[in-house]
Amino acid sequence: MAEINIGDALSKPVDIMQRNPGIIVPALIPAIASLIFAAIFGSVMMGAGMYGYGMNPMLMQGFFGILAVYIIVLIILSLIAEGAIVSIAYSELKGKSMNYMDGINHAVSKIVPLLISAIIIAIGIFIGTLLLVIPGLIFALLVIFTIQEVMIAGKDATSAISGSIELVKRNFGNVLIYAVILMILASIVSMALGMVPFIGNAITSLLITPYIGTSITYAYLQLTEN
């Protein structure tokens, strides 16, 4: 029976990130979008203070409009980043090199199933969380390989989600142990890097995002190719 070699799944991403540093670049996309939003938000708030508008309804509508656009754009850009990381990681794991632009272009071509699956997963986790939290966590575990199913197996949104669920169900204990260890490790590294003054959070995002994406891709390949 196929199973995840947890040690390899946790160490392999480091090798790939050293071999192809370009895998970090897609993680810059949502980070840059956040900086742009912060600048726009700051300008709006400065304008409000400068001209004494306070809680002016028109100003508040503008603010919430910018916020809504930002959230939608950030979701799309984050999905593109995650998809690109999976594509690059997959190529590296198969012994081929892929530059970050090819990875980004591949993710853009898959944005529809990525977005639809993300919406379905968000709804599922939300409903599961309302049911005493645990069902939401279990559902999140079951769909852990959805992006890999879209980017590597080329499935549509619903097929990718069901494919991930079936894959995890067949290897539930192994995947659960792997996911818990991965999250604990990522949390420890994130807290350590987050203590770096000024740039800690940025460094954390740029390193942890490709690390997790690559690790899950390697785990996915172990379960599907064995």
C-alpha positions as CSV (number, residue, x, y, z in Angstrom):
1,M,0.0,0.0,0.0
2,A,1.3,3.4,-0.9
3,E,2.2,5.8,1.9
4,I,4.0,9.1,2.5
5,N,7.6,8.9,3.5
6,I,7.2,11.8,6.0
7,G,10.9,12.4,6.4
8,D,11.4,12.8,2.6
9,A,8.3,14.9,2.2
10,L,9.6,17.3,4.8
11,S,13.2,17.5,3.5
12,K,12.7,17.3,-0.2
13,P,11.2,20.9,-0.5
14,V,14.5,22.3,0.9
15,D,16.5,20.7,-1.9
16,I,14.1,21.9,-4.6
17,M,14.0,25.4,-3.3
18,Q,17.8,25.5,-3.3
19,R,18.0,24.0,-6.8
20,N,15.3,26.3,-8.3
21,P,15.0,29.5,-6.3
22,G,12.5,30.7,-8.9
23,I,9.8,28.7,-7.1
24,I,9.7,31.5,-4.5
25,V,8.8,34.1,-7.1
26,P,5.0,33.2,-7.4
27,A,4.7,33.8,-3.7
28,L,5.7,37.4,-4.4
29,I,2.5,38.0,-6.4
30,P,0.0,38.2,-3.5
31,A,2.6,39.9,-1.3
32,I,3.0,42.7,-3.8
33,A,-0.8,43.0,-4.1
34,S,-1.0,43.4,-0.3
35,L,1.5,46.2,-0.4
36,I,-0.4,48.0,-3.1
37,F,-3.6,47.7,-1.2
38,A,-1.9,49.0,1.9
39,A,-0.7,52.0,0.0
40,I,-4.2,52.7,-1.4
41,F,-5.8,52.1,2.0
42,G,-3.3,54.5,3.6
43,S,-4.1,57.2,1.0
44,V,-7.8,56.8,1.6
45,M,-7.4,57.1,5.3
46,M,-5.0,60.1,5.0
47,G,-7.5,61.8,2.8
48,A,-10.3,61.2,5.3
49,G,-8.2,62.7,8.1
50,M,-6.9,65.6,6.0
51,Y,-10.3,66.8,4.9
52,G,-12.2,65.8,8.0
53,Y,-14.7,63.4,6.4
54,G,-14.6,61.0,9.3
55,M,-17.4,58.5,8.8
56,N,-18.7,60.1,5.6
57,P,-20.9,57.4,3.9
58,M,-19.5,58.0,0.5
59,L,-15.9,57.5,1.8
60,M,-16.9,54.4,3.7
61,Q,-18.5,53.0,0.5
62,G,-15.3,53.6,-1.4
63,F,-13.3,52.0,1.4
64,F,-15.4,48.8,1.4
65,G,-15.4,48.8,-2.4
66,I,-11.6,48.8,-2.4
67,L,-11.6,46.1,0.3
68,A,-13.9,43.9,-1.7
69,V,-11.9,44.2,-4.8
70,Y,-8.7,43.5,-2.8
71,I,-10.1,40.3,-1.3
72,I,-11.2,39.0,-4.7
73,V,-7.9,39.9,-6.3
74,L,-5.9,38.5,-3.5
75,I,-7.8,35.1,-3.6
76,I,-7.2,34.8,-7.4
77,L,-3.5,35.8,-7.1
78,S,-3.0,33.4,-4.2
79,L,-4.5,30.6,-6.2
80,I,-2.2,31.4,-9.1
81,A,0.8,31.5,-6.8
82,E,-0.1,28.1,-5.3
83,G,-0.8,26.5,-8.7
84,A,2.5,27.8,-10.1
85,I,4.4,26.5,-7.1
86,V,2.8,23.0,-7.6
87,S,3.7,23.0,-11.3
88,I,7.3,24.0,-10.7
89,A,7.7,21.5,-7.8
90,Y,6.2,18.7,-10.0
91,S,8.6,19.5,-12.8
92,E,11.6,19.5,-10.4
93,L,10.5,16.3,-8.8
94,K,10.3,14.7,-12.3
95,G,13.8,15.8,-13.1
96,K,12.9,18.7,-15.3
97,S,13.4,22.4,-14.7
98,M,10.6,24.9,-15.0
99,N,11.0,28.7,-14.7
100,Y,8.6,30.7,-12.7
101,M,6.9,32.3,-15.7
102,D,6.0,28.9,-17.1
103,G,4.6,27.9,-13.8
104,I,2.6,31.1,-13.5
105,N,1.2,30.7,-17.0
106,H,0.2,27.1,-16.3
107,A,-1.6,28.3,-13.1
108,V,-3.4,31.1,-15.0
109,S,-4.6,28.5,-17.6
110,K,-6.1,26.5,-14.7
111,I,-7.6,29.5,-12.8
112,V,-11.2,28.5,-13.4
113,P,-11.1,25.0,-11.7
114,L,-8.7,26.4,-9.0
115,L,-11.2,29.2,-8.2
116,I,-14.3,27.0,-8.3
117,S,-12.6,24.3,-6.1
118,A,-11.5,27.0,-3.7
119,I,-15.0,28.3,-3.3
120,I,-16.4,24.8,-2.7
121,I,-13.7,24.1,-0.2
122,A,-14.2,27.4,1.6
123,I,-18.0,26.6,1.9
124,G,-17.3,23.1,3.1
125,I,-14.8,24.2,5.8
126,F,-17.1,27.0,6.9
127,I,-20.1,24.6,7.3
128,G,-17.8,22.0,9.0
129,T,-16.5,24.6,11.4
130,L,-20.0,25.6,12.4
131,L,-20.5,21.9,13.3
132,L,-18.2,22.1,16.4
133,V,-15.0,22.8,14.3
134,I,-13.8,19.1,14.0
135,P,-15.7,18.4,10.8
136,G,-14.2,21.4,9.2
137,L,-10.7,20.3,10.1
138,I,-11.4,16.8,8.7
139,F,-12.8,18.2,5.5
140,A,-9.7,20.5,5.2
141,L,-7.5,17.3,5.5
142,L,-9.6,15.4,2.9
143,V,-9.2,18.1,0.3
144,I,-5.4,18.7,0.9
145,F,-4.5,17.4,-2.5
146,T,-7.1,19.4,-4.6
147,I,-4.6,21.8,-6.2
148,Q,-2.3,18.9,-7.1
149,E,-5.3,17.1,-8.7
150,V,-6.1,20.2,-10.8
151,M,-2.5,21.1,-11.7
152,I,-1.0,17.7,-12.2
153,A,-3.9,15.4,-13.0
154,G,-5.7,18.0,-15.0
155,K,-9.1,17.5,-13.4
156,D,-11.9,19.9,-13.1
157,A,-13.0,21.4,-9.7
158,T,-15.4,18.8,-8.5
159,S,-13.3,15.9,-9.8
160,A,-10.2,17.3,-8.2
161,I,-12.0,17.6,-4.8
162,S,-13.5,14.1,-5.0
163,G,-10.1,12.7,-6.2
164,S,-8.3,14.3,-3.2
165,I,-11.0,13.0,-0.8
166,E,-10.7,9.4,-2.2
167,L,-6.9,9.6,-2.0
168,V,-6.9,10.7,1.6
169,K,-9.6,8.2,2.7
170,R,-7.4,5.4,1.4
171,N,-4.4,6.7,3.4
172,F,-6.1,8.6,6.1
173,G,-3.9,7.7,9.1
174,N,-0.7,8.3,7.1
175,V,-1.9,11.6,5.6
176,L,-3.2,12.8,9.0
177,I,0.2,12.2,10.7
178,Y,2.0,13.9,7.8
179,A,-0.3,16.9,7.8
180,V,0.0,17.4,11.6
181,I,3.8,17.3,11.5
182,L,3.9,19.6,8.5
183,M,1.7,22.2,10.1
184,I,3.7,22.0,13.4
185,L,7.0,22.4,11.5
186,A,5.6,25.3,9.4
187,S,4.2,27.0,12.5
188,I,7.6,26.7,14.4
189,V,9.5,28.1,11.4
190,S,6.9,30.9,10.9
191,M,7.2,32.0,14.5
192,A,11.0,32.0,14.4
193,L,11.1,34.0,11.2
194,G,8.3,36.3,12.3
195,M,10.6,37.6,15.1
196,V,13.0,39.1,12.6
197,P,12.3,42.9,12.8
198,F,10.5,44.6,9.9
199,I,10.9,41.8,7.3
200,G,10.1,38.7,9.3
201,N,6.6,38.3,8.1
202,A,7.5,38.8,4.5
203,I,10.3,36.3,4.6
204,T,8.0,33.8,6.3
205,S,5.4,34.1,3.5
206,L,8.0,33.8,0.7
207,L,9.6,30.7,2.2
208,I,6.7,28.8,3.9
209,T,4.3,29.1,1.0
210,P,6.6,27.3,-1.6
211,Y,7.8,24.9,1.1
212,I,4.3,23.7,2.0
213,G,3.2,23.5,-1.7
214,T,6.3,21.5,-2.6
215,S,6.0,19.2,0.3
216,I,2.3,18.4,-0.4
217,T,3.1,17.9,-4.0
218,Y,5.8,15.4,-3.1
219,A,3.5,13.6,-0.7
220,Y,0.8,13.5,-3.5
221,L,3.2,11.9,-5.9
222,Q,4.2,9.3,-3.4
223,L,0.6,8.3,-2.9
224,T,-0.4,8.3,-6.6
225,E,2.7,6.9,-8.3
226,N,3.4,4.1,-5.9
